[in-house]
Amino acid sequence: MQWALSSENIDMAIICKDAADKFLKRDDNFINMGPLVKNSDVILLKDRYESNGDSKSNNDMKSKGESKSKDDGESAKGTIFNKTSITKDDKLSVNSYDVKKIGVVQNRFYQVKLASAYFPGAEVHPFIGNALAYALESSKVDAVVIDGLKAFKLDGKRLSTYDKGEYVTYVLVVNREFSKTDSFRDFVRLYNKSVKELEDKAKYRKALSSFFSKSLSDSEWTEIESWKIKYLKIKTER
């Protein structure tokens, strides 16, 4: 994305804060318009974990998930989401997991801080973004720090990362000259209008269902709400 910005093929981009800071040190033709998204990452752990000295296998967890689905009158095939997410009702904590290696996206230093905050002493391994899921699936790591909405389509257990304090995940980088145009002002107006609409929980839930092409169950919606993801308006006055 930084290369595309430098090539002048695009005038703005929503990228992670660390990438933006690095890019702006090399190119003063762009400015950081501020944060747009906060708290949107989760820690995704492999299905196999240890709790109170008991090791549970992926197959055991899937069997329980399928049994629960049948007990609830739901088809195990009726959702695209993993049934083993952690909600506020779970007794487990980060201390319940034996995490020795954790993956992050390369050059996302805030993810390194998150990984170290939740699993002190664990080895932190950087990967290109698209390789995180493979690294977890192939047991190269025990957990990964990943965008929460992406994690919903992957196997594993999800841990919220909000409880240790808010953090910025994405910012808006804009070409200086383009930021002075009517086109950019129109974009800001429409974007901020969309952010305002997402404050309505019903509209936000509907938007997520559209994103996943699948209606969210109540438990899935409750989990996403617990992450405290924040979508922020673009501030043009700096």
C-alpha positions as CSV (number, residue, x, y, z in Angstrom):
1,M,0.0,0.0,0.0
2,Q,2.9,2.4,0.8
3,W,4.3,1.8,-2.7
4,A,0.9,2.6,-4.3
5,L,0.8,5.9,-2.3
6,S,4.3,6.8,-3.4
7,S,3.5,6.0,-7.0
8,E,0.7,8.6,-6.9
9,N,-1.8,6.1,-8.2
10,I,-4.0,6.7,-5.2
11,D,-4.6,9.9,-3.1
12,M,-5.4,8.3,0.2
13,A,-5.4,5.0,2.1
14,I,-6.6,3.5,5.4
15,I,-3.5,1.7,6.8
16,C,-2.2,0.7,10.2
17,K,-0.6,3.4,12.3
18,D,2.8,1.9,12.3
19,A,2.9,1.7,8.5
20,A,1.6,5.3,8.3
21,D,4.4,6.6,10.6
22,K,7.0,4.8,8.6
23,F,5.7,6.0,5.3
24,L,5.3,9.7,6.4
25,K,8.9,9.8,7.4
26,R,9.9,9.1,3.8
27,D,7.2,11.2,2.0
28,D,6.0,14.6,3.2
29,N,3.5,14.9,0.3
30,F,1.1,13.0,2.6
31,I,-0.4,13.7,6.0
32,N,-2.0,11.6,8.7
33,M,-5.6,12.7,9.2
34,G,-5.8,10.8,12.4
35,P,-7.2,7.5,13.7
36,L,-10.3,5.9,12.1
37,V,-10.5,2.5,13.9
38,K,-9.6,1.5,17.5
39,N,-9.4,-1.9,19.3
40,S,-10.2,-4.0,16.2
41,D,-7.7,-6.8,16.8
42,V,-8.1,-10.0,18.8
43,I,-5.8,-12.8,19.8
44,L,-6.7,-16.0,18.0
45,L,-5.5,-19.2,19.7
46,K,-5.3,-22.7,18.4
47,D,-8.2,-25.0,19.3
48,R,-5.8,-27.1,21.4
49,Y,-5.2,-25.4,24.8
50,E,-4.6,-26.1,28.4
51,S,-6.9,-25.1,31.2
52,N,-6.4,-26.0,34.9
53,G,-3.9,-28.7,33.8
54,D,-6.3,-30.3,31.3
55,S,-5.4,-30.5,27.7
56,K,-8.3,-30.3,25.2
57,S,-8.0,-31.3,21.6
58,N,-9.4,-29.7,18.6
59,N,-11.6,-32.7,18.0
60,D,-12.9,-32.7,21.6
61,M,-13.9,-29.0,21.2
62,K,-15.5,-29.5,17.9
63,S,-17.5,-32.4,19.2
64,K,-18.7,-30.4,22.1
65,G,-19.5,-27.5,19.8
66,E,-21.5,-29.8,17.5
67,S,-23.4,-31.4,20.5
68,K,-24.3,-28.0,21.8
69,S,-25.6,-26.9,18.4
70,K,-27.8,-30.0,18.3
71,D,-29.0,-29.4,21.8
72,D,-29.9,-25.8,20.9
73,G,-31.8,-27.1,17.8
74,E,-29.3,-25.5,15.5
75,S,-27.4,-27.2,12.6
76,A,-23.7,-27.4,13.1
77,K,-23.5,-26.4,9.4
78,G,-25.7,-23.4,9.9
79,T,-23.0,-20.9,10.6
80,I,-19.8,-19.8,9.0
81,F,-18.4,-18.9,12.4
82,N,-16.4,-21.0,14.9
83,K,-18.4,-22.1,17.9
84,T,-15.5,-21.9,20.3
85,S,-15.3,-18.1,20.8
86,I,-14.7,-16.7,24.3
87,T,-17.5,-14.6,25.7
88,K,-17.9,-12.7,29.0
89,D,-19.4,-15.9,30.5
90,D,-16.4,-18.0,30.0
91,K,-14.3,-18.9,33.0
92,L,-11.1,-19.1,31.0
93,S,-8.5,-16.3,31.0
94,V,-5.2,-15.7,29.2
95,N,-3.5,-17.5,32.0
96,S,-5.4,-20.6,31.0
97,Y,-3.4,-20.9,27.8
98,D,0.0,-22.4,27.2
99,V,1.2,-19.9,24.6
100,K,5.0,-20.1,23.8
101,K,4.9,-18.5,20.3
102,I,2.6,-15.8,19.0
103,G,2.4,-14.4,15.5
104,V,1.9,-10.8,14.5
105,V,1.9,-8.9,11.2
106,Q,5.4,-7.7,10.3
107,N,6.1,-4.1,11.2
108,R,2.9,-3.7,13.3
109,F,4.6,-2.8,16.5
110,Y,1.4,-2.2,18.4
111,Q,0.7,-5.9,17.9
112,V,4.0,-6.8,19.4
113,K,3.0,-4.8,22.5
114,L,-0.4,-6.5,22.6
115,A,1.2,-10.0,22.3
116,S,3.7,-9.2,25.1
117,A,1.0,-7.7,27.3
118,Y,-1.2,-10.8,27.2
119,F,1.5,-13.4,27.0
120,P,4.7,-12.1,28.7
121,G,7.7,-14.2,27.8
122,A,6.2,-15.7,24.7
123,E,8.3,-15.5,21.5
124,V,6.8,-13.0,19.0
125,H,7.1,-14.0,15.3
126,P,6.4,-11.5,12.5
127,F,4.6,-12.7,9.3
128,I,3.2,-11.1,6.3
129,G,-0.5,-10.5,6.9
130,N,-1.9,-13.2,4.6
131,A,0.4,-15.8,6.3
132,L,-1.0,-15.5,9.8
133,A,-3.8,-18.0,9.4
134,Y,-1.4,-20.5,7.8
135,A,1.1,-20.0,10.6
136,L,-1.5,-20.8,13.2
137,E,-3.0,-23.8,11.3
138,S,0.4,-25.3,10.7
139,S,1.4,-24.9,14.4
140,K,4.3,-22.6,13.7
141,V,2.8,-20.5,16.5
142,D,0.2,-21.1,19.3
143,A,-1.7,-17.9,18.7
144,V,-1.8,-14.8,16.4
145,V,-2.8,-11.2,16.8
146,I,-5.3,-10.6,14.0
147,D,-8.1,-8.4,12.8
148,G,-11.2,-9.6,14.7
149,L,-13.5,-9.8,11.8
150,K,-11.0,-11.9,9.9
151,A,-10.7,-14.1,12.9
152,F,-14.4,-14.9,12.8
153,K,-13.9,-17.1,9.7
154,L,-10.9,-19.0,11.2
155,D,-10.8,-21.9,13.5
156,G,-9.6,-21.2,17.1
157,K,-10.6,-19.3,20.2
158,R,-10.8,-15.5,20.2
159,L,-9.6,-13.3,23.0
160,S,-10.6,-9.6,23.2
161,T,-7.7,-7.2,23.5
162,Y,-9.6,-4.2,24.8
163,D,-9.3,-4.8,28.6
164,K,-5.7,-3.5,28.8
165,G,-6.5,-0.2,27.2
166,E,-7.5,1.3,23.9
167,Y,-5.2,1.3,21.0
168,V,-5.3,2.6,17.4
169,T,-5.4,0.1,14.6
170,Y,-6.0,2.1,11.5
171,V,-5.5,5.7,10.4
172,L,-6.2,7.7,7.3
173,V,-3.2,8.9,5.2
174,V,-4.1,11.6,2.5
175,N,-2.1,13.4,-0.2
176,R,-1.7,17.0,1.0
177,E,-3.0,18.6,-2.2
178,F,-5.9,16.2,-2.5
179,S,-6.9,17.0,1.1
180,K,-7.7,20.6,-0.1
181,T,-10.1,19.5,-2.9
182,D,-13.9,19.3,-3.0
183,S,-13.7,15.6,-3.8
184,F,-12.0,15.0,-0.4
185,R,-14.5,17.1,1.4
186,D,-17.3,15.1,-0.2
187,F,-15.6,11.9,0.9
188,V,-15.3,13.1,4.5
189,R,-18.9,14.1,4.6
190,L,-20.1,10.7,3.3
191,Y,-17.6,8.7,5.5
192,N,-18.6,10.6,8.7
193,K,-22.2,10.0,7.8
194,S,-21.6,6.3,7.6
195,V,-19.7,6.3,11.0
196,K,-22.6,8.1,12.5
197,E,-25.0,5.4,11.2
198,L,-22.9,2.7,12.7
199,E,-23.6,4.1,16.2
200,D,-27.1,2.6,15.7
201,K,-26.5,-1.0,16.9
202,A,-29.2,-2.4,14.7
203,K,-27.6,-0.8,11.6
204,Y,-24.1,-1.9,12.7
205,R,-25.3,-5.5,13.2
206,K,-27.0,-5.4,9.8
207,A,-23.8,-4.1,8.2
208,L,-21.8,-6.9,9.7
209,S,-24.3,-9.5,8.5
210,S,-23.9,-8.0,5.0
211,F,-20.1,-8.2,5.3
212,F,-20.2,-11.9,6.3
213,S,-23.1,-12.7,3.9
214,K,-24.7,-14.4,6.9
215,S,-26.9,-13.2,9.8
216,L,-25.1,-12.9,13.1
217,S,-26.4,-15.0,15.9
218,D,-27.0,-13.3,19.3
219,S,-23.9,-14.9,20.7
220,E,-21.8,-13.7,17.8
221,W,-23.1,-10.2,18.0
222,T,-22.5,-10.1,21.8
223,E,-18.9,-11.2,21.3
224,I,-18.2,-8.5,18.7
225,E,-19.8,-5.9,20.9
226,S,-17.5,-7.0,23.8
227,W,-14.4,-6.1,21.7
228,K,-15.3,-2.4,21.9
229,I,-14.3,-1.6,18.4
230,K,-14.5,2.1,17.7
231,Y,-15.1,3.8,14.3
232,L,-14.0,7.4,14.4
233,K,-15.0,10.3,12.2
234,I,-12.5,12.1,10.1
235,K,-11.4,15.4,11.6
236,T,-10.5,18.0,9.0
237,E,-9.5,20.7,11.4
238,R,-6.0,20.0,12.6
